[in-house]
Amino acid sequence: MKRVFTLAFVVVVLSAALIGTAYADPTPDKTGAFSIEVATDWKIDTTADVMGLVGPNEIPHVSVTKDTVGAITLDQFAKVYVAQAKKELAQFALVTYGKTTVSGVPAGVWVYTAKVSGIVLEFRNYVMFRNGTMYNVVFATLPARYKTDVTGFDTMMKTWKWL
């Protein structure tokens, strides 16, 4: 369970830029589990475990990880998420939590702020469980840019398709 939570948090260092509005053809992740349409002015981080995306001028960042978790459910994960996040992240402050679906799969959505490498960032974190695997999508940007940047991220998340 510790590994699941460790993978749930991404260390990112950011600067500044806008999310683009043109989107490329669907891009599959490294494991062939899903595809997503990436804004054309974003870069795909080839060093990421499953998929990493970097916005123009290095901000914002998106990291997708996955981990085999067996029988853990979204509800079980949601019950311990905030307590674990407070242990893992400096100055963690939950803004909102809710549920949605991503390509037909239930997902938890947490919005929070935390201090990473001396910088306060704002995050939107989608977590979904499918076939014994947890998919963790972490979006991070500067708080002053959050409302602008998250719109483009949400547009990309709406294109998520399971393969």
RARA-V864728 format. One record per pair of residues at least 4 apart in sequence whose ideal C-beta (glycine too) atoms are under 8 Angstrom apart, sorted by the first residue. I is the first residue (numbers start at 0). J is the second residue. Records with the same first field share a line. If there is no record, write none. Layout:
BEGIN
I = J, J
END
This chain:
BEGIN
0 = 4, 71
1 = 5
2 = 6, 66
3 = 7, 66, 68, 71, 76, 133
4 = 8, 80, 83, 84, 87
5 = 87
6 = 64, 66, 133, 135
7 = 64, 80, 83, 84, 87, 124, 126, 135, 137
8 = 84, 87, 88, 137
9 = 60, 62, 64, 137, 139
10 = 115, 116
11 = 60, 62, 115, 120, 139
12 = 57, 115, 116, 118
13 = 57, 58, 59, 60, 118, 120, 139, 140, 141
14 = 56, 57, 58
15 = 56, 58, 141, 144
16 = 54, 55, 56, 57, 58
17 = 54, 55, 147, 148, 151
18 = 38, 40, 41, 54, 55, 59, 147, 148, 150, 151, 152, 154
19 = 38, 39, 40, 41, 55, 151
20 = 38, 151
21 = 38, 39, 40
22 = 36, 37, 38, 39, 154, 155, 158
23 = 36, 37, 38, 39
24 = 36
25 = 34, 35, 36, 158, 160
26 = 34, 35, 36, 37, 43, 50
27 = 31, 33, 34, 162
28 = 32, 33, 34, 35, 49, 50, 63
29 = 47, 48, 49, 50
30 = 49, 65
31 = 162
32 = 49, 65, 129, 132, 134, 161, 162
33 = 102, 134, 159, 160, 161, 162
34 = 158, 159, 160, 162
35 = 50, 155, 156, 158, 159, 160
36 = 155, 158
37 = 41, 43, 52, 155
38 = 54, 151, 154, 155
40 = 54, 55
41 = 52, 53, 54, 55
42 = 52, 53
43 = 50, 51, 52, 53
44 = 50, 51, 52, 53, 62
45 = 51
46 = 51
47 = 51, 62, 63
48 = 63, 64, 65
49 = 63, 64, 65, 134
50 = 61, 62, 63
51 = 60, 61, 62, 63
52 = 60, 61, 62, 155
53 = 57, 60, 61
54 = 58, 59, 60, 140, 148, 151
58 = 140, 141, 144, 148
59 = 138, 139, 140, 144, 148, 152
60 = 138, 139, 140
61 = 136, 137, 138, 139, 152, 155
62 = 136, 137
63 = 134, 135, 136, 137
64 = 134, 135, 137
65 = 132, 133, 134, 135
66 = 132, 133, 135
67 = 131, 132, 133
68 = 128, 131, 132, 133
69 = 131
70 = 131
71 = 75, 76, 128, 133
72 = 76, 128
73 = 77, 98, 105, 106, 107, 126, 127, 128
74 = 78
75 = 79
76 = 80, 107, 126, 128, 133
77 = 96, 107
79 = 83
80 = 84, 107, 109, 126
81 = 85, 91, 93, 96, 109
82 = 86
83 = 87
84 = 88, 91, 93, 109, 111, 113
85 = 91
87 = 91
88 = 111, 113, 114, 115
89 = 113, 114, 115
90 = 112, 113, 114, 119
91 = 111, 112, 113
92 = 111, 112, 113
93 = 109, 110, 111
94 = 110, 111, 112, 121
95 = 108, 109, 110
96 = 107, 108, 109, 110
97 = 107, 108
98 = 105, 106, 107, 108
99 = 105, 106, 108, 125
100 = 104, 105, 106
101 = 106, 125, 127, 156, 159
102 = 159, 160, 161
103 = 161
104 = 127, 128, 129, 161
105 = 127, 128
106 = 125, 126, 127
107 = 125, 126, 127
108 = 123, 124, 125
109 = 122, 123, 124, 126
110 = 121, 122, 123, 124
111 = 121, 122, 124
112 = 119, 120, 121, 122, 142
113 = 119, 120, 122
114 = 118, 119, 120
115 = 120, 139
118 = 141
119 = 141, 142
120 = 139, 140, 141, 142
121 = 139, 140, 141, 142, 145
122 = 137, 138, 139
123 = 137, 138, 149, 152, 153
124 = 135, 136, 137, 138
125 = 134, 135, 136, 156
126 = 133, 134, 135, 136
127 = 133, 134
128 = 132, 133, 134
129 = 134, 161
136 = 156
138 = 148, 149, 152
140 = 144, 145, 148, 149
141 = 145
144 = 148
145 = 149
146 = 150
148 = 152
149 = 153
150 = 154
151 = 155
152 = 156
153 = 157
154 = 158
155 = 159
END
